[in-house]
């Protein structure tokens, strides 16, 4: 099972102030996925590009959250 803490530690996203915003974004995506939202493959790049953190680790973390099997998500 993957949680927000797992995602944050896997992608080395720290606990600085700007990272709390990232945590909130990831948490909202995880909750949406948990409750059934399935983003379309063609929308993934657009979703990631509109999350303006300019950090490859954040992009990778968002991509994992958006594509992981729903059964692996815990909140």
N, C-alpha and C positions, 0 to 999 in steps of 0.2 A: 504494500500500500504506500502511496506517495502523498505526503502532506506538504504544506507550505514550508515547514522547517527543513524537510528533506530537499526540496527544490532550492531553497536559499543556500543551504550548505553545499550541495552538489555543484552549483554554479558560482560559488565563492562570492555571494552577495552579502555584504556586511550589514552592520546595524547602524550606520550613520543616518543622519536626518533624511537625506535624499533616498536612502534605501528603504525607509519606512513607506515612502510613496510607491516604490517598486513592490514592496511586500503587499500593499493594499491592492495594487493592480493584479498581481498574481493571485491573491486571495479571491478577488472578485471573479477571475476567470475559472479558478478551481471550483468555486461555489456554483457558478453557472454550469460548468461541465458536470458536476456531481448531480445536479438536478435535471440533466438531460440535454443541455445545449450541445449540439454537434456542429462546429464550424465547418463550412465547406472548404475543400482543399484549395479552390481558387481564391478564397478570401484570406487565407493564412498570411500571405505576404503583405497584403494591405493592412491587416490587423497589426502585425508586428511593426510595419513601417510607421504606423500612426501612434506607436508608443515611443515617445521621444526621449529615450535615455542614452542613446548613442554608445551602447556598451554591448559588445558581442555576447558576453555572459548573460545579460538580461534578454537579449534576442533569443538565445538558445533556451533559456528557462521558459520564456513565453511559448516558444515553439513546442517544447516538451509538454507543457500544460495543455496546449491546444490539441495535441495529437495523441496523448497517452490514452490507453483504453480506459473507459469510464470506470470499469471494475477495479482499477488500481487506485482510484482517488478516494481519499478520506478527508473529512473536514473536522 
